[in-house]
Amino acid sequence: KVFGGTRDGAIEIWDLETDRCERRLTGHQGQIQSIAVSLDGSRAASTSTDAAMRVWDLQTFTCLHVLRGRGVFGEPTLSFDGRRAVCMGRSNETDSLAIWDLDSGKCLSDQNTLYYQITIPTSGERAYGFGPPFVSAWDLTTGQKAGGFAIPEGNVPSLAIVQDGTKAISISWAPGRSADPQYVLRVWELKT
């Protein structure tokens, strides 16, 4: 299946084998900006120019919640089971990161901060945010910050979290004495 957003605020679910639109989910009042689907296929979250994030049950194809934050939502990241979402937002030039409980529709945490990449490993215990040179962790049960670290080189073009959430891999570059930058690959232990 492929999920696509339309300018009129609908989400279309396409079957690639038949090349047909099987479902059309409606409710947003503006153009769809992003759609995320949980890895277990139970839920989806969509954001739109209407400044809402909608949470969808993919078994019944109904909207479970219409969530509103402090501005326009960015791209949501869902936990494996679709029970939590982490999403960046923007309002009046202020960036925020919010952690949502998608069962209740409640915001667990809302912070003024900017991260360029959000990852939730399949363990579903923590979310990781990457905003060079910092990596921060949040407990997905409470929404509270659960540690983090700085990458010494500062210029980090790439960060990956292993799916079980035990390690992070960063590739950064540091200006060397030669004209070519020196690349540094680091493996970080995330759990002890």
Backbone as ProteinMPNN parsed JSONL, in Angstrom:
{"seq_chain_A": "KVFGGTRDGAIEIWDLETDRCERRLTGHQGQIQSIAVSLDGSRAASTSTDAAMRVWDLQTFTCLHVLRGRGVFGEPTLSFDGRRAVCMGRSNETDSLAIWDLDSGKCLSDQNTLYYQITIPTSGERAYGFGPPFVSAWDLTTGQKAGGFAIPEGNVPSLAIVQDGTKAISISWAPGRSADPQYVLRVWELKT", "coords_chain_A": {"N_chain_A": [[0.839, -1.187, 0.0], [0.358, 2.278, -0.641], [0.502, 5.508, 0.677], [-0.885, 8.644, 0.063], [-1.028, 12.207, 0.005], [-3.403, 14.818, -0.617], [-4.107, 17.988, -2.241], [-6.541, 18.945, -1.443], [-6.845, 18.098, 1.14], [-7.225, 15.384, 1.652], [-6.416, 11.928, 2.339], [-5.117, 9.421, 0.435], [-5.223, 5.945, -0.087], [-3.436, 3.66, -1.779], [-3.44, 0.703, -3.76], [-0.806, -1.051, -4.956], [-0.693, -3.253, -6.625], [-3.12, -3.392, -8.02], [-3.256, -0.856, -8.915], [-5.07, 1.025, -7.999], [-7.012, 3.384, -6.136], [-7.86, 2.589, -2.951], [-8.966, 3.554, -0.593], [-10.135, 6.64, 0.775], [-9.374, 9.017, 2.996], [-10.834, 11.553, 4.794], [-11.006, 14.886, 6.198], [-9.087, 16.763, 7.011], [-8.578, 20.301, 6.64], [-6.919, 21.555, 4.921], [-4.081, 21.442, 2.653], [-2.382, 18.321, 2.563], [0.565, 17.745, 4.373], [2.334, 15.811, 5.416], [2.554, 12.253, 5.989], [2.621, 9.603, 8.232], [3.104, 6.178, 8.937], [2.555, 3.631, 11.293], [4.882, 1.0, 12.026], [3.704, -1.475, 12.503], [1.404, -1.244, 11.095], [-1.028, -0.42, 12.159], [-1.85, 2.203, 12.714], [-1.997, 5.584, 11.429], [-0.601, 8.85, 11.056], [-1.328, 12.13, 10.138], [-0.368, 15.313, 8.836], [-1.215, 18.726, 8.141], [-1.748, 21.791, 6.285], [-3.7, 22.966, 7.75], [-2.965, 23.127, 10.352], [-3.329, 20.953, 12.017], [-2.884, 17.676, 13.427], [-3.903, 14.596, 12.464], [-4.968, 11.481, 13.731], [-5.192, 8.215, 12.637], [-7.083, 5.215, 12.585], [-6.144, 2.318, 11.112], [-7.475, -0.028, 10.73], [-10.203, 0.363, 10.903], [-10.398, 2.647, 9.46], [-10.979, 5.175, 10.458], [-10.941, 8.436, 11.97], [-9.206, 8.904, 14.89], [-8.283, 10.921, 16.605], [-8.056, 14.491, 16.579], [-5.435, 16.488, 16.695], [-3.995, 19.376, 18.145], [-1.326, 21.579, 18.205], [1.209, 23.956, 19.039], [1.242, 25.388, 16.712], [1.912, 25.007, 13.22], [2.227, 21.649, 12.369], [5.093, 19.589, 11.79], [6.678, 16.828, 10.163], [5.413, 13.823, 11.432], [6.727, 11.271, 13.637], [6.197, 7.943, 14.267], [5.736, 5.516, 16.888], [6.557, 1.989, 16.856], [4.217, 0.5, 17.403], [2.263, 2.396, 17.032], [1.316, 3.892, 19.175], [2.489, 6.158, 20.21], [3.61, 9.42, 19.226], [6.057, 11.59, 17.886], [6.634, 14.892, 17.138], [7.744, 17.685, 15.318], [7.079, 21.196, 15.499], [5.985, 24.495, 14.443], [5.623, 27.85, 15.315], [5.086, 31.232, 15.04], [7.853, 31.732, 14.445], [9.038, 30.137, 16.376], [10.378, 27.069, 17.267], [9.182, 23.848, 18.135], [9.067, 20.737, 19.928], [6.989, 18.031, 20.285], [5.612, 15.384, 22.213], [3.303, 12.875, 21.834], [0.597, 11.021, 23.221], [-1.023, 8.675, 21.576], [-3.134, 7.028, 22.117], [-4.775, 8.313, 23.983], [-4.802, 10.878, 22.968], [-3.5, 12.936, 24.177], [-1.03, 15.451, 24.876], [2.135, 14.687, 25.94], [4.497, 16.002, 26.363], [5.927, 19.149, 25.608], [8.212, 21.12, 24.114], [10.386, 23.945, 23.651], [12.402, 23.693, 21.125], [14.656, 22.532, 18.549], [14.983, 19.938, 16.308], [16.445, 18.044, 13.727], [16.101, 15.502, 12.913], [14.133, 12.805, 13.9], [13.912, 9.798, 15.649], [12.44, 6.696, 16.432], [13.195, 3.804, 17.913], [12.396, 0.263, 17.403], [11.909, -0.85, 19.876], [10.418, 0.985, 21.277], [10.637, 2.378, 23.654], [12.052, 4.765, 23.951], [12.524, 7.958, 22.343], [14.618, 9.527, 19.951], [16.238, 12.539, 19.26], [17.875, 14.483, 16.839], [19.904, 17.161, 16.504], [22.364, 18.733, 15.201], [25.186, 19.651, 17.161], [24.022, 17.8, 18.874], [22.469, 14.968, 20.442], [19.488, 13.956, 21.716], [17.5, 12.189, 24.14], [14.221, 10.918, 24.829], [11.916, 9.691, 27.18], [9.335, 7.665, 26.246], [7.117, 6.94, 27.686], [6.681, 8.777, 29.735], [7.264, 11.191, 28.522], [9.342, 12.768, 29.257], [12.667, 14.175, 29.208], [15.404, 12.008, 28.723], [18.185, 11.917, 28.874], [21.183, 12.287, 26.857], [23.712, 13.297, 24.45], [26.658, 14.982, 23.221], [28.133, 15.214, 20.036], [31.503, 15.157, 19.474], [32.897, 16.268, 17.192], [31.127, 18.012, 16.032], [30.192, 18.746, 13.399], [27.94, 16.99, 11.91], [26.92, 15.037, 9.473], [25.3, 12.789, 9.367], [23.261, 10.526, 11.209], [22.359, 7.507, 12.706], [20.093, 5.359, 14.345], [20.206, 2.198, 15.764], [17.805, -0.35, 15.185], [16.967, -1.78, 17.52], [17.469, 0.013, 19.477], [19.804, 0.146, 20.975], [22.218, 1.201, 20.142], [23.853, 4.008, 18.572], [24.942, 5.406, 15.501], [27.238, 7.622, 14.251], [28.326, 9.753, 11.648], [30.706, 12.0, 11.061], [32.443, 15.015, 10.174], [35.601, 16.529, 10.414], [37.59, 19.368, 10.07], [40.746, 18.791, 8.796], [44.375, 18.868, 8.814], [45.09, 18.723, 6.219], [43.817, 19.548, 2.927], [41.607, 18.021, 2.533], [38.709, 17.015, 4.285], [38.564, 15.219, 7.415], [36.96, 12.255, 8.035], [34.903, 10.917, 10.57], [33.759, 8.069, 12.11], [31.575, 7.043, 14.563], [30.486, 4.799, 17.097], [27.929, 4.659, 19.34], [26.983, 3.679, 22.584], [23.765, 3.271, 23.731], [22.225, 2.199, 25.742], [22.773, 0.917, 29.026]], "CA_chain_A": [[0.0, 0.0, 0.0], [1.032, 3.576, -0.673], [-0.331, 6.587, 1.197], [-0.596, 9.915, -0.575], [-1.838, 13.333, 0.45], [-3.893, 15.658, -1.703], [-4.214, 19.427, -1.953], [-7.827, 19.246, -0.806], [-6.843, 17.618, 2.518], [-7.561, 13.964, 1.768], [-5.354, 10.929, 2.277], [-5.508, 8.32, -0.439], [-4.479, 4.707, 0.123], [-3.389, 3.013, -3.088], [-2.957, -0.666, -3.898], [0.136, -1.033, -6.078], [-0.942, -4.363, -7.547], [-4.266, -3.077, -8.88], [-3.099, 0.535, -9.346], [-6.329, 1.693, -7.695], [-7.18, 3.999, -4.822], [-8.791, 1.756, -2.181], [-9.61, 4.346, 0.461], [-9.889, 8.079, 0.807], [-9.648, 9.496, 4.342], [-11.042, 12.996, 4.726], [-11.17, 15.598, 7.462], [-8.219, 17.946, 7.045], [-9.115, 21.471, 5.952], [-5.852, 22.144, 4.114], [-3.233, 20.504, 1.921], [-1.622, 17.371, 3.382], [2.007, 17.988, 4.349], [3.073, 14.564, 5.636], [1.827, 11.096, 6.491], [3.473, 8.563, 8.803], [2.368, 4.955, 9.249], [3.274, 2.801, 12.256], [5.453, -0.187, 11.383], [2.781, -2.61, 12.59], [0.297, -0.971, 10.185], [-2.29, -0.197, 12.87], [-2.247, 3.611, 12.74], [-1.289, 6.578, 10.633], [-0.768, 10.234, 11.503], [-1.168, 13.044, 9.004], [-0.332, 16.732, 9.151], [-1.772, 19.515, 7.052], [-1.634, 23.239, 6.441], [-4.738, 23.422, 8.68], [-2.333, 23.139, 11.677], [-3.795, 19.821, 12.821], [-2.389, 16.33, 13.167], [-4.988, 13.631, 12.629], [-4.539, 10.119, 14.006], [-6.126, 7.35, 11.931], [-7.095, 3.78, 12.823], [-6.074, 1.74, 9.775], [-8.353, -1.194, 10.644], [-11.562, 0.872, 10.666], [-10.241, 3.826, 8.602], [-11.631, 6.307, 11.11], [-10.072, 9.376, 12.662], [-9.279, 8.724, 16.339], [-8.042, 12.197, 17.279], [-7.565, 15.675, 15.871], [-4.521, 17.087, 17.671], [-3.535, 20.735, 17.84], [-0.161, 21.986, 18.988], [1.452, 25.396, 19.107], [1.426, 25.943, 15.378], [1.829, 24.034, 12.142], [3.021, 20.454, 12.625], [5.996, 19.054, 10.782], [6.488, 15.406, 9.894], [5.372, 13.014, 12.65], [7.405, 9.981, 13.718], [5.36, 7.088, 15.097], [6.318, 4.322, 17.482], [6.278, 0.767, 16.116], [2.833, 0.082, 17.625], [1.352, 3.503, 16.759], [0.746, 4.44, 20.412], [3.15, 7.434, 20.494], [4.12, 10.193, 18.083], [6.912, 12.734, 18.172], [6.453, 15.768, 15.989], [8.205, 19.07, 15.4], [6.072, 22.179, 15.126], [6.51, 25.849, 14.298], [4.65, 28.906, 15.54], [5.708, 32.547, 15.235], [9.314, 31.585, 14.406], [9.502, 29.317, 17.489], [10.311, 25.643, 16.988], [8.839, 23.042, 19.297], [9.0, 19.294, 19.778], [5.922, 17.526, 21.151], [5.427, 13.937, 22.301], [1.862, 12.653, 21.961], [0.027, 9.714, 23.518], [-2.051, 8.566, 20.54], [-4.309, 6.336, 22.655], [-5.64, 9.298, 24.642], [-4.784, 12.154, 22.252], [-2.905, 13.958, 25.043], [0.369, 15.823, 24.698], [2.916, 14.332, 27.123], [5.608, 16.938, 26.524], [6.023, 20.162, 24.553], [9.421, 21.875, 24.451], [10.957, 24.834, 22.65], [13.665, 23.126, 20.667], [14.662, 22.167, 17.133], [15.723, 18.745, 15.912], [16.293, 17.82, 12.295], [15.784, 14.104, 12.672], [13.554, 12.133, 15.051], [13.885, 8.356, 15.447], [11.92, 5.865, 17.51], [13.531, 2.397, 17.655], [11.262, -0.662, 17.533], [11.637, -1.139, 21.292], [9.356, 1.909, 21.641], [10.832, 2.95, 24.987], [12.587, 6.117, 23.857], [12.659, 8.639, 21.057], [15.888, 10.236, 19.855], [16.222, 13.704, 18.395], [19.206, 14.858, 16.388], [20.084, 18.536, 16.063], [23.815, 18.804, 15.353], [25.885, 18.38, 17.38], [23.435, 17.125, 20.024], [21.49, 13.899, 20.348], [18.725, 13.906, 22.963], [16.591, 11.055, 24.273], [13.03, 11.148, 25.628], [11.166, 8.521, 27.611], [8.028, 7.763, 25.582], [6.031, 6.716, 28.646], [6.442, 10.014, 30.492], [7.518, 12.371, 27.702], [10.438, 13.533, 29.851], [13.997, 13.986, 28.648], [16.054, 10.855, 29.356], [19.619, 11.915, 28.577], [21.658, 12.711, 25.551], [25.146, 13.502, 24.348], [27.128, 15.835, 22.124], [29.126, 14.58, 19.177], [32.629, 16.087, 19.608], [33.31, 16.965, 15.976], [30.169, 19.093, 15.797], [29.608, 18.729, 12.052], [27.466, 15.612, 11.763], [25.981, 14.942, 8.367], [24.432, 11.619, 9.413], [23.112, 9.784, 12.456], [21.402, 6.4, 12.621], [19.86, 4.617, 15.581], [19.928, 0.806, 15.441], [16.386, -0.588, 15.445], [16.655, -2.215, 18.883], [17.675, 1.157, 20.362], [20.969, -0.017, 21.846], [23.391, 1.912, 19.625], [23.729, 5.053, 17.553], [26.128, 5.509, 14.655], [27.349, 8.966, 13.676], [29.407, 10.021, 10.699], [30.927, 13.447, 11.091], [33.707, 15.415, 9.575], [36.341, 17.566, 11.127], [38.653, 19.87, 9.204], [42.085, 18.292, 9.137], [45.487, 19.723, 8.377], [45.129, 18.698, 4.761], [42.674, 20.202, 2.299], [40.47, 17.112, 2.617], [38.212, 16.828, 5.659], [38.736, 13.905, 8.02], [35.674, 11.705, 8.43], [34.964, 10.144, 11.806], [32.601, 7.237, 12.371], [31.523, 6.667, 15.979], [29.381, 3.957, 17.548], [27.558, 5.09, 20.693], [26.127, 2.796, 23.373], [22.633, 4.058, 24.215], [21.699, 1.589, 26.972], [23.8, 0.21, 29.798]], "C_chain_A": [[0.886, 1.253, 0.0], [0.031, 4.621, -0.201], [0.083, 7.878, 0.523], [-1.532, 10.994, -0.062], [-2.225, 14.211, -0.715], [-3.955, 17.122, -1.27], [-5.511, 19.78, -1.236], [-7.946, 18.623, 0.591], [-7.222, 16.17, 2.707], [-6.293, 13.116, 1.755], [-5.884, 9.796, 1.426], [-4.607, 7.128, -0.165], [-4.596, 3.896, -1.162], [-2.859, 1.592, -2.977], [-2.063, -0.688, -5.134], [-0.098, -2.162, -7.075], [-2.079, -4.052, -8.516], [-4.188, -1.661, -9.45], [-4.382, 1.34, -9.122], [-6.289, 2.292, -6.295], [-8.246, 3.208, -4.077], [-9.59, 2.544, -1.16], [-9.247, 5.806, 0.297], [-10.331, 8.557, 2.19], [-9.737, 11.016, 4.302], [-11.211, 13.59, 6.119], [-10.29, 16.823, 7.577], [-8.845, 19.072, 6.223], [-8.065, 22.183, 5.111], [-5.034, 21.042, 3.462], [-2.451, 19.614, 2.89], [-0.136, 17.668, 3.227], [2.803, 16.705, 4.534], [2.139, 13.504, 6.202], [2.86, 10.12, 7.035], [2.591, 7.384, 9.169], [3.199, 4.151, 10.243], [3.76, 1.534, 11.559], [4.54, -1.403, 11.475], [1.524, -2.401, 11.733], [-1.031, -0.658, 10.852], [-2.788, 1.245, 12.795], [-1.418, 4.435, 11.753], [-1.521, 7.928, 11.295], [-0.502, 11.116, 10.299], [-1.147, 14.475, 9.518], [-0.713, 17.51, 7.902], [-1.513, 20.995, 7.307], [-2.735, 23.797, 7.331], [-4.253, 23.421, 10.129], [-2.853, 22.041, 12.598], [-3.019, 18.572, 12.45], [-3.563, 15.399, 13.448], [-4.382, 12.243, 12.808], [-5.62, 9.192, 13.458], [-5.962, 5.897, 12.37], [-7.141, 3.118, 11.444], [-6.821, 0.411, 9.655], [-9.775, -0.741, 10.289], [-11.579, 2.08, 9.729], [-11.01, 5.024, 9.139], [-10.586, 7.184, 11.78], [-10.284, 9.217, 14.166], [-9.167, 10.043, 17.082], [-7.672, 13.27, 16.27], [-6.744, 16.446, 16.9], [-4.085, 18.466, 17.202], [-2.397, 21.081, 18.78], [-0.04, 23.498, 19.001], [1.663, 26.019, 17.735], [1.261, 24.842, 14.351], [2.75, 22.869, 12.471], [3.952, 20.166, 11.462], [5.673, 17.585, 10.561], [6.468, 14.603, 11.189], [6.221, 11.752, 12.516], [6.598, 9.133, 14.696], [6.164, 5.949, 15.696], [5.867, 3.111, 16.668], [4.805, 0.381, 16.199], [1.815, 1.206, 17.425], [0.745, 4.144, 17.998], [1.346, 5.79, 20.788], [3.574, 8.09, 19.186], [5.004, 11.305, 18.619], [6.868, 13.598, 16.927], [7.017, 17.157, 16.278], [7.056, 19.981, 14.984], [6.699, 23.553, 15.022], [5.376, 26.839, 14.451], [5.396, 30.206, 15.803], [7.222, 32.462, 15.366], [9.884, 30.819, 15.6], [9.303, 27.854, 17.134], [9.981, 24.898, 18.264], [8.842, 21.568, 18.927], [7.954, 18.801, 20.769], [5.874, 16.005, 21.065], [3.963, 13.703, 22.647], [1.56, 11.211, 22.318], [-1.15, 9.565, 22.546], [-3.25, 7.733, 20.981], [-5.299, 7.349, 23.228], [-5.756, 10.608, 23.866], [-4.161, 13.272, 23.063], [-1.442, 14.189, 24.715], [1.106, 15.527, 26.012], [4.009, 15.348, 27.413], [5.633, 17.888, 25.334], [7.167, 21.091, 24.932], [9.826, 22.795, 23.314], [12.325, 24.295, 22.269], [13.536, 22.77, 19.193], [15.535, 20.948, 16.933], [15.423, 18.48, 14.457], [15.869, 16.394, 11.978], [15.26, 13.508, 13.972], [13.478, 10.642, 14.715], [13.289, 7.685, 16.668], [12.272, 4.423, 17.16], [12.33, 1.491, 17.901], [10.957, -1.023, 18.981], [10.534, -0.217, 21.827], [9.499, 2.562, 23.005], [11.25, 4.42, 24.939], [12.498, 6.64, 22.432], [13.978, 9.391, 21.095], [15.752, 11.372, 18.861], [17.637, 14.119, 18.084], [19.176, 16.271, 15.84], [21.552, 18.867, 16.266], [24.266, 19.937, 16.26], [25.267, 17.545, 18.494], [22.469, 16.013, 19.632], [20.806, 13.846, 21.704], [17.795, 12.711, 22.941], [15.411, 11.464, 25.148], [12.394, 9.808, 25.964], [9.762, 8.649, 27.026], [6.853, 7.46, 26.506], [5.656, 8.014, 29.339], [6.546, 11.273, 29.641], [8.681, 13.205, 28.2], [11.771, 13.207, 29.182], [14.715, 12.901, 29.444], [17.526, 10.775, 28.977], [19.935, 12.414, 27.193], [23.159, 12.884, 25.571], [25.454, 14.432, 23.181], [28.167, 15.06, 21.328], [30.287, 15.559, 19.034], [32.984, 16.881, 18.351], [32.351, 18.087, 15.593], [29.486, 19.066, 14.447], [29.197, 17.3, 11.726], [26.466, 15.528, 10.615], [25.019, 13.765, 8.478], [24.446, 10.968, 10.788], [22.069, 8.703, 12.235], [21.309, 5.739, 13.986], [19.529, 3.188, 15.168], [18.502, 0.49, 15.914], [16.058, -1.047, 16.865], [16.947, -1.128, 19.921], [18.904, 1.071, 21.249], [22.182, 0.794, 21.406], [22.984, 3.011, 18.649], [25.03, 5.074, 16.771], [26.13, 6.896, 14.048], [28.516, 9.004, 12.703], [29.547, 11.527, 10.65], [32.242, 13.76, 10.402], [34.309, 16.547, 10.389], [37.432, 18.064, 10.195], [40.008, 19.36, 9.696], [43.144, 19.278, 8.696], [45.603, 19.751, 6.861], [43.884, 19.406, 4.227], [41.417, 19.334, 2.385], [40.005, 16.972, 4.061], [38.454, 15.39, 6.132], [37.361, 13.423, 8.488], [35.846, 10.814, 9.645], [33.65, 9.379, 11.958], [32.665, 6.821, 13.839], [30.303, 5.779, 16.211], [29.157, 4.3, 19.011], [26.679, 4.038, 21.345], [25.0, 3.648, 23.965], [22.019, 3.486, 25.485], [22.833, 0.888, 27.696], [23.213, -1.004, 30.468]], "O_chain_A": [[1.985, 1.275, 0.554], [-1.128, 4.627, -0.616], [1.274, 8.176, 0.422], [-2.688, 10.725, 0.266], [-1.477, 14.341, -1.684], [-3.866, 17.44, -0.084], [-5.584, 20.776, -0.516], [-9.034, 18.618, 1.168], [-7.517, 15.759, 3.829], [-5.252, 13.521, 1.238], [-6.973, 9.276, 1.671], [-3.391, 7.268, -0.028], [-5.685, 3.501, -1.578], [-1.946, 1.314, -2.199], [-2.516, -0.378, -6.235], [0.263, -2.039, -8.246], [-2.012, -4.406, -9.693], [-4.948, -1.303, -10.35], [-4.741, 2.205, -9.92], [-5.623, 1.778, -5.396], [-9.398, 3.154, -4.507], [-10.752, 2.237, -0.895], [-8.198, 6.155, -0.244], [-11.516, 8.51, 2.52], [-8.819, 11.685, 3.828], [-11.516, 12.888, 7.083], [-10.693, 17.822, 8.173], [-9.547, 18.827, 5.243], [-8.298, 23.296, 4.641], [-5.269, 19.856, 3.694], [-1.928, 20.085, 3.9], [0.367, 17.823, 2.114], [3.834, 16.519, 3.888], [1.102, 13.798, 6.797], [3.86, 9.839, 6.375], [1.472, 7.558, 9.65], [4.407, 4.001, 10.064], [3.129, 1.054, 10.617], [4.596, -2.278, 10.611], [0.674, -3.289, 11.657], [-2.063, -0.632, 10.181], [-3.994, 1.491, 12.81], [-0.332, 4.052, 11.321], [-2.509, 8.126, 12.002], [0.433, 10.879, 9.535], [-1.813, 14.811, 10.497], [-0.563, 17.039, 6.775], [-1.113, 21.393, 8.401], [-2.717, 24.987, 7.644], [-5.037, 23.684, 11.041], [-2.821, 22.184, 13.821], [-2.555, 18.42, 11.319], [-4.141, 15.417, 14.535], [-3.419, 11.876, 12.135], [-6.802, 9.348, 13.763], [-4.842, 5.407, 12.509], [-8.087, 3.34, 10.688], [-6.803, -0.212, 8.594], [-10.459, -1.373, 9.484], [-12.64, 2.49, 9.259], [-11.612, 5.787, 8.383], [-9.491, 6.731, 12.113], [-11.4, 9.374, 14.661], [-9.867, 10.267, 18.07], [-7.057, 12.992, 15.241], [-7.29, 16.99, 17.86], [-3.839, 18.689, 16.017], [-2.493, 20.899, 19.994], [-1.035, 24.223, 18.979], [2.23, 27.108, 17.643], [0.554, 23.862, 14.584], [3.916, 23.07, 12.813], [3.643, 20.458, 10.307], [4.536, 17.153, 10.749], [7.413, 14.689, 11.974], [6.408, 11.232, 11.416], [6.343, 9.556, 15.824], [7.135, 5.473, 15.108], [4.916, 3.193, 15.89], [4.206, -0.018, 15.2], [0.62, 0.991, 17.629], [-0.244, 4.869, 17.889], [0.77, 6.504, 21.609], [3.856, 7.425, 18.189], [4.732, 11.885, 19.67], [7.041, 13.113, 15.809], [6.792, 17.724, 17.347], [6.177, 19.586, 14.218], [7.829, 23.756, 15.466], [4.322, 26.712, 13.828], [6.244, 30.269, 16.692], [7.809, 33.042, 16.279], [11.095, 30.846, 15.818], [8.21, 27.44, 16.749], [10.441, 25.265, 19.345], [8.647, 21.2, 17.769], [8.023, 19.117, 21.957], [6.067, 15.418, 20.001], [3.445, 14.252, 23.619], [2.18, 10.287, 21.791], [-2.16, 10.255, 22.684], [-4.277, 7.724, 20.302], [-6.503, 7.259, 22.991], [-6.7, 11.369, 24.077], [-4.274, 14.44, 22.69], [-0.714, 13.272, 24.333], [0.743, 16.053, 27.064], [4.402, 15.537, 28.564], [5.39, 17.483, 24.197], [7.102, 21.773, 25.954], [9.632, 22.465, 22.144], [13.289, 24.435, 23.022], [12.43, 22.714, 18.655], [16.695, 20.932, 17.343], [14.296, 18.664, 13.998], [15.341, 16.119, 10.9], [15.869, 13.683, 15.027], [13.035, 10.267, 13.63], [13.591, 8.056, 17.802], [11.714, 3.867, 16.213], [11.357, 1.902, 18.534], [9.846, -1.461, 19.281], [9.796, -0.601, 22.734], [8.576, 3.233, 23.467], [10.848, 5.216, 25.787], [12.41, 5.884, 21.465], [14.407, 9.844, 22.156], [15.221, 11.198, 17.764], [18.503, 14.11, 18.959], [18.513, 16.55, 14.841], [21.957, 19.24, 17.366], [23.78, 21.061, 16.139], [25.934, 16.652, 19.018], [21.755, 16.105, 18.633], [21.471, 13.708, 22.731], [17.353, 12.268, 21.881], [15.563, 12.248, 26.084], [12.343, 8.905, 25.129], [9.073, 9.636, 27.282], [5.704, 7.704, 26.137], [4.477, 8.323, 29.513], [5.982, 12.309, 29.994], [8.979, 14.25, 27.622], [11.972, 12.11, 28.66], [14.648, 12.869, 30.673], [18.057, 9.682, 28.779], [19.069, 12.896, 26.462], [23.806, 12.645, 26.591], [24.634, 14.639, 22.286], [28.984, 14.335, 21.897], [30.1, 16.668, 18.533], [33.336, 18.057, 18.448], [32.744, 19.019, 14.891], [28.29, 19.344, 14.367], [30.028, 16.492, 11.31], [25.303, 15.902, 10.768], [24.017, 13.729, 7.764], [25.485, 10.868, 11.441], [21.018, 8.956, 11.646], [22.307, 5.581, 14.689], [18.667, 2.978, 14.315], [18.055, 1.013, 16.935], [14.979, -0.738, 17.371], [16.7, -1.326, 21.11], [19.034, 1.853, 22.19], [23.081, 1.048, 22.208], [21.938, 2.954, 18.003], [26.096, 4.792, 17.319], [25.161, 7.309, 13.411], [29.549, 8.369, 12.913], [28.627, 12.24, 10.25], [33.037, 12.872, 10.095], [33.614, 17.386, 10.96], [38.134, 17.256, 9.586], [40.35, 19.494, 10.871], [42.838, 20.387, 8.258], [46.15, 20.695, 6.29], [43.009, 19.808, 4.994], [40.299, 19.844, 2.318], [40.828, 16.825, 4.964], [38.537, 14.467, 5.321], [36.684, 14.111, 9.251], [36.809, 10.054, 9.743], [32.569, 9.968, 11.937], [33.684, 6.309, 14.302], [29.244, 5.972, 15.614], [30.082, 4.239, 19.822], [25.73, 3.554, 20.728], [25.269, 4.646, 24.634], [21.359, 4.211, 26.23], [23.738, 0.336, 27.071], [23.924, -1.729, 31.164]]}, "name": "protein", "num_of_chains": 1, "seq": "KVFGGTRDGAIEIWDLETDRCERRLTGHQGQIQSIAVSLDGSRAASTSTDAAMRVWDLQTFTCLHVLRGRGVFGEPTLSFDGRRAVCMGRSNETDSLAIWDLDSGKCLSDQNTLYYQITIPTSGERAYGFGPPFVSAWDLTTGQKAGGFAIPEGNVPSLAIVQDGTKAISISWAPGRSADPQYVLRVWELKT"}
